[in-house]
Amino acid sequence: MNKLKLIETLKNRCSLTQKEAIDLVNLFFLEIAKALAKGDRVEIRGLWAFHLKRYQSYTGRNPKTGELVHVASKKLPFFKYGKDLKERVDYPAN
């Protein structure tokens, strides 16, 4: 499923206009991104959780030239699935 399919499904199931469904989906993802940017953990119990992993800076090597390069410290979002999501995927309801 992609973002457009999610908008379409939300629009049809909740009797929303196309604009309302787009605004709702965009708001949802915007708030998740804002929370992660602040360093907060984002969790929907049983479904999934996102948190940030912090990586220290290090000296790497350009594989093409072999030149040493400095890689700055960074924060990357890390996804962890919930138990309920795993069970829904492994054992879908028939």
PyMOL Python script that loads the backbone (N, CA, C, O; Angstrom):
from pymol import cmd

cmd.read_pdbstr("""\
ATOM      1  N   MET A   1       0.851  -1.172   0.000  1.00  0.00           N
ATOM      2  CA  MET A   1       0.000   0.000   0.000  1.00  0.00           C
ATOM      3  C   MET A   1       0.894   1.232   0.000  1.00  0.00           C
ATOM      4  O   MET A   1       1.905   1.274   0.701  1.00  0.00           O
ATOM      5  N   ASN A   2       0.524   2.218  -0.777  1.00  0.00           N
ATOM      6  CA  ASN A   2       1.271   3.466  -0.790  1.00  0.00           C
ATOM      7  C   ASN A   2       0.389   4.589  -0.232  1.00  0.00           C
ATOM      8  O   ASN A   2      -0.758   4.357   0.150  1.00  0.00           O
ATOM      9  N   LYS A   3       0.928   5.780  -0.191  1.00  0.00           N
ATOM     10  CA  LYS A   3       0.222   6.912   0.414  1.00  0.00           C
ATOM     11  C   LYS A   3      -1.091   7.222  -0.315  1.00  0.00           C
ATOM     12  O   LYS A   3      -2.100   7.510   0.329  1.00  0.00           O
ATOM     13  N   LEU A   4      -1.084   7.165  -1.642  1.00  0.00           N
ATOM     14  CA  LEU A   4      -2.305   7.437  -2.401  1.00  0.00           C
ATOM     15  C   LEU A   4      -3.399   6.416  -2.122  1.00  0.00           C
ATOM     16  O   LEU A   4      -4.574   6.769  -2.022  1.00  0.00           O
ATOM     17  N   LYS A   5      -3.013   5.153  -1.996  1.00  0.00           N
ATOM     18  CA  LYS A   5      -3.988   4.104  -1.683  1.00  0.00           C
ATOM     19  C   LYS A   5      -4.550   4.306  -0.276  1.00  0.00           C
ATOM     20  O   LYS A   5      -5.740   4.095  -0.045  1.00  0.00           O
ATOM     21  N   LEU A   6      -3.699   4.709   0.654  1.00  0.00           N
ATOM     22  CA  LEU A   6      -4.147   4.989   2.013  1.00  0.00           C
ATOM     23  C   LEU A   6      -5.155   6.132   2.025  1.00  0.00           C
ATOM     24  O   LEU A   6      -6.169   6.058   2.718  1.00  0.00           O
ATOM     25  N   ILE A   7      -4.884   7.183   1.266  1.00  0.00           N
ATOM     26  CA  ILE A   7      -5.805   8.325   1.170  1.00  0.00           C
ATOM     27  C   ILE A   7      -7.134   7.882   0.584  1.00  0.00           C
ATOM     28  O   ILE A   7      -8.195   8.253   1.087  1.00  0.00           O
ATOM     29  N   GLU A   8      -7.080   7.104  -0.457  1.00  0.00           N
ATOM     30  CA  GLU A   8      -8.307   6.622  -1.111  1.00  0.00           C
ATOM     31  C   GLU A   8      -9.133   5.753  -0.162  1.00  0.00           C
ATOM     32  O   GLU A   8     -10.353   5.903  -0.094  1.00  0.00           O
ATOM     33  N   THR A   9      -8.490   4.858   0.560  1.00  0.00           N
ATOM     34  CA  THR A   9      -9.185   3.992   1.510  1.00  0.00           C
ATOM     35  C   THR A   9      -9.807   4.812   2.633  1.00  0.00           C
ATOM     36  O   THR A   9     -10.958   4.579   3.003  1.00  0.00           O
ATOM     37  N   LEU A  10      -9.074   5.751   3.171  1.00  0.00           N
ATOM     38  CA  LEU A  10      -9.578   6.618   4.233  1.00  0.00           C
ATOM     39  C   LEU A  10     -10.772   7.426   3.744  1.00  0.00           C
ATOM     40  O   LEU A  10     -11.764   7.569   4.458  1.00  0.00           O
ATOM     41  N   LYS A  11     -10.678   7.945   2.551  1.00  0.00           N
ATOM     42  CA  LYS A  11     -11.761   8.740   1.964  1.00  0.00           C
ATOM     43  C   LYS A  11     -13.030   7.904   1.845  1.00  0.00           C
ATOM     44  O   LYS A  11     -14.110   8.365   2.213  1.00  0.00           O
ATOM     45  N   ASN A  12     -12.911   6.690   1.338  1.00  0.00           N
ATOM     46  CA  ASN A  12     -14.078   5.833   1.125  1.00  0.00           C
ATOM     47  C   ASN A  12     -14.683   5.302   2.418  1.00  0.00           C
ATOM     48  O   ASN A  12     -15.905   5.273   2.561  1.00  0.00           O
ATOM     49  N   ARG A  13     -13.853   4.885   3.350  1.00  0.00           N
ATOM     50  CA  ARG A  13     -14.363   4.281   4.590  1.00  0.00           C
ATOM     51  C   ARG A  13     -14.917   5.291   5.579  1.00  0.00           C
ATOM     52  O   ARG A  13     -15.822   4.974   6.351  1.00  0.00           O
ATOM     53  N   CYS A  14     -14.386   6.497   5.564  1.00  0.00           N
ATOM     54  CA  CYS A  14     -14.791   7.498   6.551  1.00  0.00           C
ATOM     55  C   CYS A  14     -15.647   8.611   5.949  1.00  0.00           C
ATOM     56  O   CYS A  14     -15.933   9.604   6.618  1.00  0.00           O
ATOM     57  N   SER A  15     -16.050   8.453   4.707  1.00  0.00           N
ATOM     58  CA  SER A  15     -16.885   9.445   4.019  1.00  0.00           C
ATOM     59  C   SER A  15     -16.279  10.842   4.090  1.00  0.00           C
ATOM     60  O   SER A  15     -16.960  11.810   4.427  1.00  0.00           O
ATOM     61  N   LEU A  16     -15.002  10.931   3.770  1.00  0.00           N
ATOM     62  CA  LEU A  16     -14.303  12.211   3.756  1.00  0.00           C
ATOM     63  C   LEU A  16     -14.153  12.682   2.319  1.00  0.00           C
ATOM     64  O   LEU A  16     -14.241  11.893   1.379  1.00  0.00           O
ATOM     65  N   THR A  17     -13.925  13.976   2.164  1.00  0.00           N
ATOM     66  CA  THR A  17     -13.584  14.479   0.845  1.00  0.00           C
ATOM     67  C   THR A  17     -12.130  14.114   0.563  1.00  0.00           C
ATOM     68  O   THR A  17     -11.383  13.752   1.472  1.00  0.00           O
ATOM     69  N   GLN A  18     -11.742  14.213  -0.689  1.00  0.00           N
ATOM     70  CA  GLN A  18     -10.357  13.918  -1.066  1.00  0.00           C
ATOM     71  C   GLN A  18      -9.396  14.831  -0.305  1.00  0.00           C
ATOM     72  O   GLN A  18      -8.369  14.368   0.194  1.00  0.00           O
ATOM     73  N   LYS A  19      -9.720  16.123  -0.211  1.00  0.00           N
ATOM     74  CA  LYS A  19      -8.857  17.084   0.477  1.00  0.00           C
ATOM     75  C   LYS A  19      -8.748  16.762   1.960  1.00  0.00           C
ATOM     76  O   LYS A  19      -7.660  16.844   2.529  1.00  0.00           O
ATOM     77  N   GLU A  20      -9.861  16.395   2.600  1.00  0.00           N
ATOM     78  CA  GLU A  20      -9.830  16.053   4.027  1.00  0.00           C
ATOM     79  C   GLU A  20      -8.963  14.820   4.267  1.00  0.00           C
ATOM     80  O   GLU A  20      -8.193  14.778   5.226  1.00  0.00           O
ATOM     81  N   ALA A  21      -9.087  13.824   3.403  1.00  0.00           N
ATOM     82  CA  ALA A  21      -8.291  12.605   3.552  1.00  0.00           C
ATOM     83  C   ALA A  21      -6.807  12.902   3.352  1.00  0.00           C
ATOM     84  O   ALA A  21      -5.968  12.389   4.093  1.00  0.00           O
ATOM     85  N   ILE A  22      -6.478  13.726   2.358  1.00  0.00           N
ATOM     86  CA  ILE A  22      -5.081  14.101   2.120  1.00  0.00           C
ATOM     87  C   ILE A  22      -4.527  14.855   3.315  1.00  0.00           C
ATOM     88  O   ILE A  22      -3.417  14.574   3.768  1.00  0.00           O
ATOM     89  N   ASP A  23      -5.295  15.815   3.831  1.00  0.00           N
ATOM     90  CA  ASP A  23      -4.850  16.596   4.983  1.00  0.00           C
ATOM     91  C   ASP A  23      -4.628  15.714   6.206  1.00  0.00           C
ATOM     92  O   ASP A  23      -3.661  15.906   6.944  1.00  0.00           O
ATOM     93  N   LEU A  24      -5.516  14.752   6.423  1.00  0.00           N
ATOM     94  CA  LEU A  24      -5.400  13.861   7.574  1.00  0.00           C
ATOM     95  C   LEU A  24      -4.152  12.980   7.482  1.00  0.00           C
ATOM     96  O   LEU A  24      -3.424  12.833   8.465  1.00  0.00           O
ATOM     97  N   VAL A  25      -3.903  12.400   6.321  1.00  0.00           N
ATOM     98  CA  VAL A  25      -2.733  11.543   6.146  1.00  0.00           C
ATOM     99  C   VAL A  25      -1.451  12.371   6.265  1.00  0.00           C
ATOM    100  O   VAL A  25      -0.495  11.948   6.915  1.00  0.00           O
ATOM    101  N   ASN A  26      -1.434  13.547   5.637  1.00  0.00           N
ATOM    102  CA  ASN A  26      -0.254  14.412   5.731  1.00  0.00           C
ATOM    103  C   ASN A  26       0.010  14.848   7.166  1.00  0.00           C
ATOM    104  O   ASN A  26       1.161  14.895   7.599  1.00  0.00           O
ATOM    105  N   LEU A  27      -1.054  15.170   7.910  1.00  0.00           N
ATOM    106  CA  LEU A  27      -0.905  15.562   9.308  1.00  0.00           C
ATOM    107  C   LEU A  27      -0.311  14.417  10.135  1.00  0.00           C
ATOM    108  O   LEU A  27       0.573  14.633  10.964  1.00  0.00           O
ATOM    109  N   PHE A  28      -0.801  13.214   9.901  1.00  0.00           N
ATOM    110  CA  PHE A  28      -0.315  12.039  10.620  1.00  0.00           C
ATOM    111  C   PHE A  28       1.190  11.863  10.429  1.00  0.00           C
ATOM    112  O   PHE A  28       1.931  11.712  11.401  1.00  0.00           O
ATOM    113  N   PHE A  29       1.639  11.884   9.173  1.00  0.00           N
ATOM    114  CA  PHE A  29       3.061  11.690   8.894  1.00  0.00           C
ATOM    115  C   PHE A  29       3.903  12.882   9.331  1.00  0.00           C
ATOM    116  O   PHE A  29       5.045  12.707   9.758  1.00  0.00           O
ATOM    117  N   LEU A  30       3.359  14.085   9.231  1.00  0.00           N
ATOM    118  CA  LEU A  30       4.075  15.278   9.673  1.00  0.00           C
ATOM    119  C   LEU A  30       4.329  15.235  11.180  1.00  0.00           C
ATOM    120  O   LEU A  30       5.425  15.560  11.634  1.00  0.00           O
ATOM    121  N   GLU A  31       3.328  14.838  11.949  1.00  0.00           N
ATOM    122  CA  GLU A  31       3.491  14.769  13.399  1.00  0.00           C
ATOM    123  C   GLU A  31       4.483  13.689  13.812  1.00  0.00           C
ATOM    124  O   GLU A  31       5.234  13.870  14.770  1.00  0.00           O
ATOM    125  N   ILE A  32       4.490  12.570  13.100  1.00  0.00           N
ATOM    126  CA  ILE A  32       5.490  11.532  13.378  1.00  0.00           C
ATOM    127  C   ILE A  32       6.888  12.081  13.108  1.00  0.00           C
ATOM    128  O   ILE A  32       7.798  11.890  13.916  1.00  0.00           O
ATOM    129  N   ALA A  33       7.061  12.758  11.979  1.00  0.00           N
ATOM    130  CA  ALA A  33       8.366  13.315  11.625  1.00  0.00           C
ATOM    131  C   ALA A  33       8.804  14.379  12.632  1.00  0.00           C
ATOM    132  O   ALA A  33       9.978  14.432  12.999  1.00  0.00           O
ATOM    133  N   LYS A  34       7.879  15.222  13.081  1.00  0.00           N
ATOM    134  CA  LYS A  34       8.209  16.255  14.074  1.00  0.00           C
ATOM    135  C   LYS A  34       8.670  15.627  15.382  1.00  0.00           C
ATOM    136  O   LYS A  34       9.660  16.059  15.973  1.00  0.00           O
ATOM    137  N   ALA A  35       7.948  14.607  15.830  1.00  0.00           N
ATOM    138  CA  ALA A  35       8.304  13.946  17.088  1.00  0.00           C
ATOM    139  C   ALA A  35       9.690  13.316  16.983  1.00  0.00           C
ATOM    140  O   ALA A  35      10.492  13.434  17.909  1.00  0.00           O
ATOM    141  N   LEU A  36       9.977  12.655  15.877  1.00  0.00           N
ATOM    142  CA  LEU A  36      11.292  12.042  15.699  1.00  0.00           C
ATOM    143  C   LEU A  36      12.382  13.101  15.615  1.00  0.00           C
ATOM    144  O   LEU A  36      13.479  12.905  16.138  1.00  0.00           O
ATOM    145  N   ALA A  37      12.090  14.224  14.961  1.00  0.00           N
ATOM    146  CA  ALA A  37      13.080  15.304  14.860  1.00  0.00           C
ATOM    147  C   ALA A  37      13.420  15.872  16.228  1.00  0.00           C
ATOM    148  O   ALA A  37      14.546  16.317  16.453  1.00  0.00           O
ATOM    149  N   LYS A  38      12.449  15.860  17.151  1.00  0.00           N
ATOM    150  CA  LYS A  38      12.696  16.325  18.523  1.00  0.00           C
ATOM    151  C   LYS A  38      13.410  15.272  19.356  1.00  0.00           C
ATOM    152  O   LYS A  38      13.874  15.560  20.460  1.00  0.00           O
ATOM    153  N   GLY A  39      13.499  14.054  18.836  1.00  0.00           N
ATOM    154  CA  GLY A  39      14.159  12.982  19.577  1.00  0.00           C
ATOM    155  C   GLY A  39      13.197  12.120  20.369  1.00  0.00           C
ATOM    156  O   GLY A  39      13.623  11.269  21.149  1.00  0.00           O
ATOM    157  N   ASP A  40      11.893  12.332  20.177  1.00  0.00           N
ATOM    158  CA  ASP A  40      10.888  11.533  20.887  1.00  0.00           C
ATOM    159  C   ASP A  40      10.711  10.172  20.228  1.00  0.00           C
ATOM    160  O   ASP A  40      11.010   9.992  19.047  1.00  0.00           O
ATOM    161  N   ARG A  41      10.228   9.236  20.997  1.00  0.00           N
ATOM    162  CA  ARG A  41       9.867   7.912  20.501  1.00  0.00           C
ATOM    163  C   ARG A  41       8.408   7.984  20.041  1.00  0.00           C
ATOM    164  O   ARG A  41       7.582   8.613  20.702  1.00  0.00           O
ATOM    165  N   VAL A  42       8.091   7.349  18.923  1.00  0.00           N
ATOM    166  CA  VAL A  42       6.726   7.315  18.405  1.00  0.00           C
ATOM    167  C   VAL A  42       6.272   5.865  18.427  1.00  0.00           C
ATOM    168  O   VAL A  42       6.904   4.995  17.828  1.00  0.00           O
ATOM    169  N   GLU A  43       5.165   5.611  19.128  1.00  0.00           N
ATOM    170  CA  GLU A  43       4.724   4.231  19.287  1.00  0.00           C
ATOM    171  C   GLU A  43       3.214   4.132  19.168  1.00  0.00           C
ATOM    172  O   GLU A  43       2.478   4.932  19.746  1.00  0.00           O
ATOM    173  N   ILE A  44       2.765   3.146  18.416  1.00  0.00           N
ATOM    174  CA  ILE A  44       1.366   2.752  18.414  1.00  0.00           C
ATOM    175  C   ILE A  44       1.372   1.326  18.926  1.00  0.00           C
ATOM    176  O   ILE A  44       1.765   0.397  18.221  1.00  0.00           O
ATOM    177  N   ARG A  45       0.932   1.169  20.157  1.00  0.00           N
ATOM    178  CA  ARG A  45       1.028  -0.120  20.856  1.00  0.00           C
ATOM    179  C   ARG A  45       0.514  -1.273  20.015  1.00  0.00           C
ATOM    180  O   ARG A  45      -0.574  -1.209  19.443  1.00  0.00           O
ATOM    181  N   GLY A  46       1.308  -2.322  19.947  1.00  0.00           N
ATOM    182  CA  GLY A  46       0.943  -3.523  19.223  1.00  0.00           C
ATOM    183  C   GLY A  46       1.204  -3.451  17.732  1.00  0.00           C
ATOM    184  O   GLY A  46       1.285  -4.484  17.068  1.00  0.00           O
ATOM    185  N   LEU A  47       1.336  -2.240  17.194  1.00  0.00           N
ATOM    186  CA  LEU A  47       1.515  -2.115  15.754  1.00  0.00           C
ATOM    187  C   LEU A  47       2.979  -1.867  15.397  1.00  0.00           C
ATOM    188  O   LEU A  47       3.598  -2.685  14.715  1.00  0.00           O
ATOM    189  N   TRP A  48       3.539  -0.741  15.855  1.00  0.00           N
ATOM    190  CA  TRP A  48       4.926  -0.412  15.562  1.00  0.00           C
ATOM    191  C   TRP A  48       5.428   0.677  16.479  1.00  0.00           C
ATOM    192  O   TRP A  48       4.670   1.330  17.196  1.00  0.00           O
ATOM    193  N   ALA A  49       6.740   0.849  16.427  1.00  0.00           N
ATOM    194  CA  ALA A  49       7.383   1.933  17.172  1.00  0.00           C
ATOM    195  C   ALA A  49       8.568   2.429  16.349  1.00  0.00           C
ATOM    196  O   ALA A  49       9.254   1.652  15.686  1.00  0.00           O
ATOM    197  N   PHE A  50       8.790   3.730  16.407  1.00  0.00           N
ATOM    198  CA  PHE A  50       9.971   4.348  15.808  1.00  0.00           C
ATOM    199  C   PHE A  50      10.757   5.013  16.916  1.00  0.00           C
ATOM    200  O   PHE A  50      10.180   5.624  17.816  1.00  0.00           O
ATOM    201  N   HIS A  51      12.054   4.899  16.855  1.00  0.00           N
ATOM    202  CA  HIS A  51      12.909   5.690  17.728  1.00  0.00           C
ATOM    203  C   HIS A  51      14.181   6.009  16.945  1.00  0.00           C
ATOM    204  O   HIS A  51      14.445   5.436  15.887  1.00  0.00           O
ATOM    205  N   LEU A  52      14.946   6.923  17.485  1.00  0.00           N
ATOM    206  CA  LEU A  52      16.166   7.338  16.792  1.00  0.00           C
ATOM    207  C   LEU A  52      17.360   6.579  17.322  1.00  0.00           C
ATOM    208  O   LEU A  52      17.505   6.376  18.527  1.00  0.00           O
ATOM    209  N   LYS A  53      18.209   6.164  16.408  1.00  0.00           N
ATOM    210  CA  LYS A  53      19.501   5.616  16.781  1.00  0.00           C
ATOM    211  C   LYS A  53      20.523   6.689  16.459  1.00  0.00           C
ATOM    212  O   LYS A  53      20.519   7.264  15.370  1.00  0.00           O
ATOM    213  N   ARG A  54      21.385   6.946  17.402  1.00  0.00           N
ATOM    214  CA  ARG A  54      22.423   7.956  17.204  1.00  0.00           C
ATOM    215  C   ARG A  54      23.741   7.267  16.891  1.00  0.00           C
ATOM    216  O   ARG A  54      24.153   6.334  17.581  1.00  0.00           O
ATOM    217  N   TYR A  55      24.386   7.738  15.849  1.00  0.00           N
ATOM    218  CA  TYR A  55      25.661   7.184  15.428  1.00  0.00           C
ATOM    219  C   TYR A  55      26.737   8.252  15.591  1.00  0.00           C
ATOM    220  O   TYR A  55      26.537   9.407  15.215  1.00  0.00           O
ATOM    221  N   GLN A  56      27.862   7.865  16.144  1.00  0.00           N
ATOM    222  CA  GLN A  56      28.994   8.779  16.324  1.00  0.00           C
ATOM    223  C   GLN A  56      29.670   9.037  14.980  1.00  0.00           C
ATOM    224  O   GLN A  56      29.537   8.249  14.043  1.00  0.00           O
ATOM    225  N   SER A  57      30.385  10.133  14.901  1.00  0.00           N
ATOM    226  CA  SER A  57      31.154  10.405  13.684  1.00  0.00           C
ATOM    227  C   SER A  57      32.332   9.423  13.614  1.00  0.00           C
ATOM    228  O   SER A  57      32.780   8.893  14.631  1.00  0.00           O
ATOM    229  N   TYR A  58      32.806   9.203  12.422  1.00  0.00           N
ATOM    230  CA  TYR A  58      33.931   8.290  12.246  1.00  0.00           C
ATOM    231  C   TYR A  58      34.659   8.630  10.948  1.00  0.00           C
ATOM    232  O   TYR A  58      34.166   9.402  10.125  1.00  0.00           O
ATOM    233  N   THR A  59      35.817   8.049  10.787  1.00  0.00           N
ATOM    234  CA  THR A  59      36.574   8.215   9.559  1.00  0.00           C
ATOM    235  C   THR A  59      36.321   6.988   8.696  1.00  0.00           C
ATOM    236  O   THR A  59      36.605   5.858   9.092  1.00  0.00           O
ATOM    237  N   GLY A  60      35.782   7.236   7.513  1.00  0.00           N
ATOM    238  CA  GLY A  60      35.485   6.155   6.581  1.00  0.00           C
ATOM    239  C   GLY A  60      36.414   6.210   5.393  1.00  0.00           C
ATOM    240  O   GLY A  60      37.341   7.018   5.341  1.00  0.00           O
ATOM    241  N   ARG A  61      36.153   5.343   4.446  1.00  0.00           N
ATOM    242  CA  ARG A  61      36.991   5.289   3.259  1.00  0.00           C
ATOM    243  C   ARG A  61      36.087   5.270   2.034  1.00  0.00           C
ATOM    244  O   ARG A  61      35.129   4.500   1.960  1.00  0.00           O
ATOM    245  N   ASN A  62      36.409   6.130   1.078  1.00  0.00           N
ATOM    246  CA  ASN A  62      35.699   6.140  -0.193  1.00  0.00           C
ATOM    247  C   ASN A  62      36.075   4.863  -0.935  1.00  0.00           C
ATOM    248  O   ASN A  62      37.245   4.670  -1.264  1.00  0.00           O
ATOM    249  N   PRO A  63      35.111   3.987  -1.205  1.00  0.00           N
ATOM    250  CA  PRO A  63      35.453   2.706  -1.827  1.00  0.00           C
ATOM    251  C   PRO A  63      35.986   2.843  -3.253  1.00  0.00           C
ATOM    252  O   PRO A  63      36.708   1.969  -3.733  1.00  0.00           O
ATOM    253  N   LYS A  64      35.636   3.923  -3.920  1.00  0.00           N
ATOM    254  CA  LYS A  64      36.080   4.104  -5.301  1.00  0.00           C
ATOM    255  C   LYS A  64      37.528   4.574  -5.374  1.00  0.00           C
ATOM    256  O   LYS A  64      38.307   4.088  -6.195  1.00  0.00           O
ATOM    257  N   THR A  65      37.885   5.534  -4.498  1.00  0.00           N
ATOM    258  CA  THR A  65      39.230   6.118  -4.568  1.00  0.00           C
ATOM    259  C   THR A  65      40.146   5.650  -3.451  1.00  0.00           C
ATOM    260  O   THR A  65      41.365   5.786  -3.551  1.00  0.00           O
ATOM    261  N   GLY A  66      39.573   5.100  -2.386  1.00  0.00           N
ATOM    262  CA  GLY A  66      40.375   4.689  -1.241  1.00  0.00           C
ATOM    263  C   GLY A  66      40.719   5.843  -0.319  1.00  0.00           C
ATOM    264  O   GLY A  66      41.405   5.652   0.684  1.00  0.00           O
ATOM    265  N   GLU A  67      40.246   7.045  -0.651  1.00  0.00           N
ATOM    266  CA  GLU A  67      40.533   8.243   0.137  1.00  0.00           C
ATOM    267  C   GLU A  67      39.782   8.203   1.474  1.00  0.00           C
ATOM    268  O   GLU A  67      38.623   7.792   1.534  1.00  0.00           O
ATOM    269  N   LEU A  68      40.463   8.640   2.549  1.00  0.00           N
ATOM    270  CA  LEU A  68      39.813   8.731   3.853  1.00  0.00           C
ATOM    271  C   LEU A  68      38.872   9.930   3.869  1.00  0.00           C
ATOM    272  O   LEU A  68      39.225  11.016   3.409  1.00  0.00           O
ATOM    273  N   VAL A  69      37.669   9.719   4.404  1.00  0.00           N
ATOM    274  CA  VAL A  69      36.688  10.800   4.503  1.00  0.00           C
ATOM    275  C   VAL A  69      36.089  10.819   5.902  1.00  0.00           C
ATOM    276  O   VAL A  69      35.932   9.779   6.542  1.00  0.00           O
ATOM    277  N   HIS A  70      35.762  12.009   6.357  1.00  0.00           N
ATOM    278  CA  HIS A  70      35.112  12.164   7.662  1.00  0.00           C
ATOM    279  C   HIS A  70      33.603  12.012   7.477  1.00  0.00           C
ATOM    280  O   HIS A  70      33.004  12.689   6.642  1.00  0.00           O
ATOM    281  N   VAL A  71      32.996  11.125   8.256  1.00  0.00           N
ATOM    282  CA  VAL A  71      31.552  10.937   8.226  1.00  0.00           C
ATOM    283  C   VAL A  71      31.009  11.546   9.514  1.00  0.00           C
ATOM    284  O   VAL A  71      31.380  11.127  10.610  1.00  0.00           O
ATOM    285  N   ALA A  72      30.130  12.537   9.376  1.00  0.00           N
ATOM    286  CA  ALA A  72      29.589  13.250  10.531  1.00  0.00           C
ATOM    287  C   ALA A  72      28.662  12.342  11.341  1.00  0.00           C
ATOM    288  O   ALA A  72      28.138  11.354  10.828  1.00  0.00           O
ATOM    289  N   SER A  73      28.468  12.695  12.615  1.00  0.00           N
ATOM    290  CA  SER A  73      27.519  11.958  13.438  1.00  0.00           C
ATOM    291  C   SER A  73      26.129  12.151  12.849  1.00  0.00           C
ATOM    292  O   SER A  73      25.859  13.156  12.190  1.00  0.00           O
ATOM    293  N   LYS A  74      25.255  11.190  13.087  1.00  0.00           N
ATOM    294  CA  LYS A  74      23.920  11.262  12.502  1.00  0.00           C
ATOM    295  C   LYS A  74      22.912  10.547  13.378  1.00  0.00           C
ATOM    296  O   LYS A  74      23.260   9.732  14.233  1.00  0.00           O
ATOM    297  N   LYS A  75      21.661  10.874  13.144  1.00  0.00           N
ATOM    298  CA  LYS A  75      20.544  10.213  13.803  1.00  0.00           C
ATOM    299  C   LYS A  75      19.688   9.597  12.702  1.00  0.00           C
ATOM    300  O   LYS A  75      19.343  10.263  11.727  1.00  0.00           O
ATOM    301  N   LEU A  76      19.352   8.330  12.864  1.00  0.00           N
ATOM    302  CA  LEU A  76      18.524   7.654  11.881  1.00  0.00           C
ATOM    303  C   LEU A  76      17.320   7.024  12.565  1.00  0.00           C
ATOM    304  O   LEU A  76      17.452   6.464  13.653  1.00  0.00           O
ATOM    305  N   PRO A  77      16.132   7.109  11.936  1.00  0.00           N
ATOM    306  CA  PRO A  77      14.960   6.470  12.526  1.00  0.00           C
ATOM    307  C   PRO A  77      15.095   4.952  12.442  1.00  0.00           C
ATOM    308  O   PRO A  77      15.578   4.406  11.450  1.00  0.00           O
ATOM    309  N   PHE A  78      14.661   4.299  13.492  1.00  0.00           N
ATOM    310  CA  PHE A  78      14.723   2.850  13.582  1.00  0.00           C
ATOM    311  C   PHE A  78      13.308   2.344  13.810  1.00  0.00           C
ATOM    312  O   PHE A  78      12.615   2.824  14.707  1.00  0.00           O
ATOM    313  N   PHE A  79      12.876   1.384  13.011  1.00  0.00           N
ATOM    314  CA  PHE A  79      11.526   0.827  13.065  1.00  0.00           C
ATOM    315  C   PHE A  79      11.550  -0.500  13.789  1.00  0.00           C
ATOM    316  O   PHE A  79      12.422  -1.335  13.550  1.00  0.00           O
ATOM    317  N   LYS A  80      10.585  -0.690  14.677  1.00  0.00           N
ATOM    318  CA  LYS A  80      10.439  -1.976  15.341  1.00  0.00           C
ATOM    319  C   LYS A  80       8.965  -2.358  15.287  1.00  0.00           C
ATOM    320  O   LYS A  80       8.102  -1.597  15.724  1.00  0.00           O
ATOM    321  N   TYR A  81       8.687  -3.534  14.753  1.00  0.00           N
ATOM    322  CA  TYR A  81       7.299  -3.963  14.650  1.00  0.00           C
ATOM    323  C   TYR A  81       6.791  -4.449  15.997  1.00  0.00           C
ATOM    324  O   TYR A  81       7.563  -4.893  16.847  1.00  0.00           O
ATOM    325  N   GLY A  82       5.473  -4.357  16.177  1.00  0.00           N
ATOM    326  CA  GLY A  82       4.843  -4.815  17.404  1.00  0.00           C
ATOM    327  C   GLY A  82       4.414  -6.265  17.294  1.00  0.00           C
ATOM    328  O   GLY A  82       4.345  -6.824  16.199  1.00  0.00           O
ATOM    329  N   LYS A  83       4.128  -6.864  18.425  1.00  0.00           N
ATOM    330  CA  LYS A  83       3.738  -8.268  18.474  1.00  0.00           C
ATOM    331  C   LYS A  83       2.442  -8.505  17.691  1.00  0.00           C
ATOM    332  O   LYS A  83       2.336  -9.481  16.947  1.00  0.00           O
ATOM    333  N   ASP A  84       1.461  -7.615  17.856  1.00  0.00           N
ATOM    334  CA  ASP A  84       0.194  -7.783  17.145  1.00  0.00           C
ATOM    335  C   ASP A  84       0.371  -7.712  15.637  1.00  0.00           C
ATOM    336  O   ASP A  84      -0.254  -8.478  14.902  1.00  0.00           O
ATOM    337  N   LEU A  85       1.217  -6.799  15.168  1.00  0.00           N
ATOM    338  CA  LEU A  85       1.477  -6.689  13.729  1.00  0.00           C
ATOM    339  C   LEU A  85       2.133  -7.963  13.214  1.00  0.00           C
ATOM    340  O   LEU A  85       1.765  -8.468  12.153  1.00  0.00           O
ATOM    341  N   LYS A  86       3.095  -8.479  13.954  1.00  0.00           N
ATOM    342  CA  LYS A  86       3.768  -9.708  13.546  1.00  0.00           C
ATOM    343  C   LYS A  86       2.773 -10.851  13.430  1.00  0.00           C
ATOM    344  O   LYS A  86       2.824 -11.628  12.476  1.00  0.00           O
ATOM    345  N   GLU A  87       1.870 -10.958  14.395  1.00  0.00           N
ATOM    346  CA  GLU A  87       0.875 -12.042  14.359  1.00  0.00           C
ATOM    347  C   GLU A  87      -0.114 -11.861  13.221  1.00  0.00           C
ATOM    348  O   GLU A  87      -0.535 -12.841  12.606  1.00  0.00           O
ATOM    349  N   ARG A  88      -0.497 -10.601  12.927  1.00  0.00           N
ATOM    350  CA  ARG A  88      -1.415 -10.353  11.813  1.00  0.00           C
ATOM    351  C   ARG A  88      -0.778 -10.735  10.475  1.00  0.00           C
ATOM    352  O   ARG A  88      -1.461 -11.218   9.572  1.00  0.00           O
ATOM    353  N   VAL A  89       0.537 -10.515  10.356  1.00  0.00           N
ATOM    354  CA  VAL A  89       1.232 -10.852   9.113  1.00  0.00           C
ATOM    355  C   VAL A  89       1.463 -12.357   9.027  1.00  0.00           C
ATOM    356  O   VAL A  89       1.265 -12.956   7.970  1.00  0.00           O
ATOM    357  N   ASP A  90       1.882 -12.969  10.130  1.00  0.00           N
ATOM    358  CA  ASP A  90       2.169 -14.397  10.136  1.00  0.00           C
ATOM    359  C   ASP A  90       0.902 -15.254  10.040  1.00  0.00           C
ATOM    360  O   ASP A  90       0.886 -16.278   9.357  1.00  0.00           O
ATOM    361  N   TYR A  91      -0.144 -14.828  10.722  1.00  0.00           N
ATOM    362  CA  TYR A  91      -1.376 -15.605  10.794  1.00  0.00           C
ATOM    363  C   TYR A  91      -2.576 -14.719  10.449  1.00  0.00           C
ATOM    364  O   TYR A  91      -3.378 -14.397  11.326  1.00  0.00           O
ATOM    365  N   PRO A  92      -2.706 -14.318   9.166  1.00  0.00           N
ATOM    366  CA  PRO A  92      -3.810 -13.430   8.799  1.00  0.00           C
ATOM    367  C   PRO A  92      -5.160 -14.111   8.998  1.00  0.00           C
ATOM    368  O   PRO A  92      -5.296 -15.321   8.815  1.00  0.00           O
ATOM    369  N   ALA A  93      -6.151 -13.310   9.377  1.00  0.00           N
ATOM    370  CA  ALA A  93      -7.503 -13.844   9.560  1.00  0.00           C
ATOM    371  C   ALA A  93      -8.054 -14.223   8.197  1.00  0.00           C
ATOM    372  O   ALA A  93      -7.911 -13.476   7.229  1.00  0.00           O
ATOM    373  N   ASN A  94      -8.682 -15.383   8.128  1.00  0.00           N
ATOM    374  CA  ASN A  94      -9.221 -15.867   6.846  1.00  0.00           C
ATOM    375  C   ASN A  94     -10.571 -15.305   6.581  1.00  0.00           C
ATOM    376  O   ASN A  94     -11.172 -15.605   5.549  1.00  0.00           O
TER     377      ASN A  94
END
""", "prot")
cmd.dss("prot")
cmd.show_as("cartoon", "prot")
cmd.util.cbc("prot")
cmd.orient("prot")
